[in-house]
Amino acid sequence: MNLILLTDSYKLSHPSQYPSNMISQYEFMESRGGRHPATIMAGTSYYLQKYLSKRVKPKHVEKAAAMAKLHGVSFDYDGWMYIATDLKGKLPISIHAVPEGTLVPTGHPLLTIESTDARVPLAPWVASFVETLLMKLWFPITVATESYYIKQMLLKYGSPEWAEFALHNFSDRGNSSVESAALAGFAHSTVFKGTDNFNSLAFCKKYYNIDMSGFSVDASEHSTTTSYGREHEEQFVYDLILSKPDATIISVVADSYDVYNFTNFCTAPDSRIRTLIESRLHQKLVLRPDSGEPLEVLSKILTIMVANKLRPIERNDIKHEFRDFGLLWGDGIDIYGINEVLQWFTDHDSPNRTLFAAENFVFGMGGGLVNFTRDTQKFAIKCSSITLEEDNMSDGYENDGYTYIDRDVYKDPITDPGKRSKRGKVTTWFNTKTKQYSVGLVSDFLADSVCALVPVFYNGEILYNGAPTMQEIRGTRNEQ
């Protein structure tokens, strides 16, 4: 892996553009706003392990230099060869980050990068160079954030035990690459435990040290159901259930032909499928309608199920909850559609409407779980400070015989005040008494506050805080 290639082309020309006496650079990453008011940190450890902990070798420098020449951009051969040889390939940067799983309001720094090799400043620009790679954190953060807010919405309608599995990840095929699918699966798994993203399981084990990050069930699809033809659809479902006496949940696609007829032959009082399911106290059959308008289709399905007088779970409320059957909607659904379904069926204020427990429903999301861009939460990494070396500067400070001064770096476009960037060595502070976050400088002293960003990487090495387990990430979220 050649780290030098993992950047924007124009960044290769930047070393000669910075002030010649710059010896260090400081950058920060934030979500400037967007769909949700806060974000869940996710993915830092992966990018540290997979990419930034790798070593730059002389052969990497030679290859990158040759490519840059053909490509038409400048290349700091001496700076990169210094990293590859004198620094043994270790990137001279320090990274601090909010612990993965932490919910932080938008507008607060989530991660900072600072170049560290001040005494021999041959590569102070390296902090900016890694921006292109670390900016990709926007994707797992956004997926985890969307999952988090869906989870909070689900908890308004049903139990925590139900909510843990109420949003199933079907997004693998909706991703643009194998890597993005694994990242999305990991990000979703920081919040939920139901997934069909088999690819993400090994990813989570390798990078987040968990033997099994998510769970699924045996399920049919249209190809298996329709292989037997319309006239044998009921037989196929019966045989499928008969062959799985130990399964706790079996999911069957319901709309290959007539979803309402399907519901009836599964739940009618004289149905052999219903009789078989009800004879197994440990088992539930989940029907999956896969087309149509959710409210319309689910209304008709539930009307049939109520008319067939399915065995209920006795609760101290008036909402129907079926013991042996459930419903999974996974077609074109998003956070707003899920809320609409649950509000309509479980919390509607019409006195004549039959109400149902949220536990009857499970949802699946494919493209809706990953259909985001960097602008969904308006992510950016900006340089906010540089350190300059000066011989005669009265307002500077001395260290090891050198005189330094920190200069604020920021942009302030008159055409878009929303893109005004923070200045100075900024960070995020957390007040341990009020539980509130605030933006400040690393040099600040704030009463009852601690810095929310912890050291995760230093000079090519991953620090303890940079390699959390999945259990630790989930525990961080649970403490919010």
C-alpha positions, -999 to +999 in steps of 0.1 A: +000+000+000+014+034-011+001+060+013+015+088-009-011+079-036-041+083-013-046+121-017-058+148-040-033+155-069-031+192-060-019+185-025+013+172-039+022+207-050+014+223-016+048+218+002+063+247-017+033+269-013+033+272+025+055+298+043+091+287+041+094+291+079+064+269+087+074+241+110+040+227+121+004+226+110-028+220+128-061+208+113-095+198+126-126+179+113-162+188+120-197+184+108-210+219+102-246+209+104-270+189+081-298+164+085-292+157+122-281+180+151-253+157+163-231+130+149-219+096+162-181+092+158-173+059+139-145+045+119-114+061+132-097+029+143-102+013+109-085+041+090-056+042+115-051+004+113-057-001+076-039+030+063-021+055+085-001+029+105+014+016+073+050+027+065+062+048+036+091+032+018+117+046-006+101+025-034+068+043-027+085+076-030+101+067-063+068+054-077+048+085-066+075+109-079+074+092-113+036+093-114+035+129-103+059+139-131+037+122-157+006+136-141+019+171-144+021+181-107+050+190-084+063+165-059+083+171-027+108+143-033+131+153-004+103+156+021+089+122+013+123+105+012+130+120+046+099+104+059+107+071+042+143+070+055+151+092+085+116+086+101+115+049+090+083+055+070+063+067+100+041+097+094+051+126+118+016+135+129-004+135+161-041+127+159-067+133+187-103+122+182-136+119+199-140+082+211-160+061+186-196+058+196-197+093+212-226+116+202-213+152+197-234+182+185-225+195+150-202+224+149-177+208+173-143+194+163-144+156+161-107+151+152-075+171+150-043+165+131-010+181+140+024+177+124+050+169+150+085+170+134+093+206+144+130+202+149+138+192+113+108+206+095+112+188+062+076+177+061+053+200+082+027+198+055+019+162+062-010+171+085-028+186+055-017+157+032-037+131+051-069+152+049-081+134+018-079+100+035-093+110+069-122+130+053-136+096+043-147+092+079-177+112+069-192+079+055-192+056+086-200+086+108-231+095+087-243+059+086-238+055+123-256+088+129-286+079+108-288+046+126-286+063+159-315+087+152-336+059+138-330+040+171-340+069+192-372+072+171-380+035+175-376+037+213-405+061+213-428+033+201-414+000+215-392-017+240-353-015+240-351-052+234-373-049+203-355-018+190-321-035+192-332-056+162-359-035+147-338-020+118-321-047+097-292-039+074-299-049+038-274-023+024-246-045+011-257-046-025-265-009-023-229+002-017-204+012-043-176-011-032-168-040-009-150-017+014-178+008+017-203-021+023-181-033+052-178+002+066-215+007+064-222-026+081-198-018+109-213+017+114-249+003+116-237-024+140-225+002+165-262+009+170-282-022+159-276-060+161-296-071+130-278-074+097-276-093+065-242-076+057-222-108+060-192-090+047-191-067+077-188-095+103-152-103+095-144-065+092-158-060+127-139-089+141-106-078+125-107-041+133-130-040+164-123-073+181-158-088+184-165-124+175-200-117+162-212-082+156-247-089+142-273-116+136-297-128+109-322-155+103-331-180+075-352-162+049-367-168+015-366-145-015-385-142-047-361-166-066-366-194-041-404-189-038-411-185-075-389-215-084-419-236-075-445-217-094-477-199-082-496-230-076-470-244-052-464-212-032-482-224-001-465-258-002-431-242-004-437-221+027-451-252+046-421-273+036-397-245+045-411-243+080-413-280+084-376-283+075-365-258+103-379-271+136-352-254+156-353-219+141-366-192+163-375-169+134-382-177+098-388-149+073-407-154+041-412-130+012-450-125+008-457-106-024-443-129-051-479-131-064-508-121-042-496-108-008-531-108+007-538-144-004-504-153+010-512-137+044-545-156+045-531-190+037-504-185+064-528-172+091-562-186+085-577-206+114-576-238+093-541-231+079-516-259+082-489-233+082-505-215+112-511-248+130-474-258+125-461-224+137-484-224+167-473-258+177-437-245+181-437-222+211-402-210+203-409-200+167-422-170+148-430-166+111-423-131+097-441-121+066-422-097+043-443-077+018-419-062-007-439-038-028-466-012-028-474+017-005-466+007+031-496+021+049-521+007+023-505-028+021-498-032+058-534-020+067-549-048+045-525-074+058-532-065+095-570-065+088-567-101+076-545-111+106-570-096+130-600-112+113-582-146+116-579-141+153-542-149+157-530-158+192-520-126+210-494-118+236-513-106+267-504-071+277-519-045+299-529-022+270-552-023+241-527-028+213-526-060+194-494-080+195-492-113+177-473-141+194-465-162+164-464-138+134-446-106+126-442-082+097-410-070+080-411-040+057-379-035+037-389-019+005-378+017-002-381+027+035-362+055+053-363+071+087-394+092+078-413+062+064-406+041+094-419+069+117-450+072+095-458+035+098-453+033+135-472+065+142-501+053+121-505+018+134-493+022+170-501+058+181-529+071+160-555+093+177-585+080+159-609+064+184-621+039+158-587+027+147-573-007+158-539-001+174-509-025+172-478-029+193-446-017+176-432-052+184-452-066+155-430-047+130-394-049+119-379-028+092-351-033+067-331-007+049-309-011+018-299+020-002-316+042+024-290+033+049-261+044+028-276+069+003-256+099+017-229+123+006-203+143+025-227+172+024-255+153+043-238+164+075-216+191+059-183+175+068-150+194+064-114+193+075-097+227+077-063+241+087-068+264+117-033+271+128+004+269+117+035+274+137+063+296+123+100+298+133+114+333+137+148+347+148+136+380+162+100+380+173+090+397+205+056+381+207+068+345+200+078+318+225+110+298+230+115+261+231+148+243+230+165+274+218+141+281+190+116+310+188+081+301+175+048+319+169+014+303+162-006+319+135-044+315+132-055+301+098-091+304+086-113+313+057-142+337+058-160+338+024-184+368+020-205+347-003-212+319+022-209+328+059-217+292+067-183+282+054-164+305+078-139+282+095-126+281+131-093+296+139-065+286+163-057+252+178-094+244+184-108+214+202-140+202+219-145+204+256-170+184+277-184+198+310-186+168+334-213+186+355-236+200+329-228+172+303-226+199+276-200+203+249-183+235+239-157+247+214-124+261+227-087+261+223-064+233+235-047+259+257-079+268+275-087+259+310-124+254+315-138+246+350-153+212+354-144+203+318-122+178+301-111+176+265-135+154+246-108+144+221-083+118+232-049+109+216-053+080+192-022+082+169+014+095+173+042+094+148+031+063+129+019+044+160-017+037+171-023+046+207-045+027+231-074+050+226-072+045+189-082+008+189-115+004+208-135-028+207-171-030+195-183-036+230-165-003+241-181+016+213-216+003+221-210+010+258-200+046+249-233+051+230-253+036+259-238+061+283-251+091+263 
